[in-house]
């Protein structure tokens, strides 16, 4: 399947933020920014993958390997389509 460019805007929180920070830094690397907040991390990045669902699953799985009780609210934008996820579940799709 062809690779798509997707823009990620996410809020990640965890019971152990220090455990997931290195994983976020590795995933985002130089493709975006990570900002620490009182509740967790705000992530903005531009990534490539097969689909928003596949990238969302990949990132959340990696984060949960580091800390099981990690939650992610994410919006993935590709072209004029925005897909919203809470953890692994798609919560909605809309036009940008």
Secondary structure, 3 states (H helix, E strand, C coil): CCCEEEEEEEEEEECCHHHHHHHHHHHHCCCEEEEECCCCEEEEEEEEECCHHHHHHHHHHHHHHHCCCEEEEEEEEECCEEEEEECCEEEEEEEC
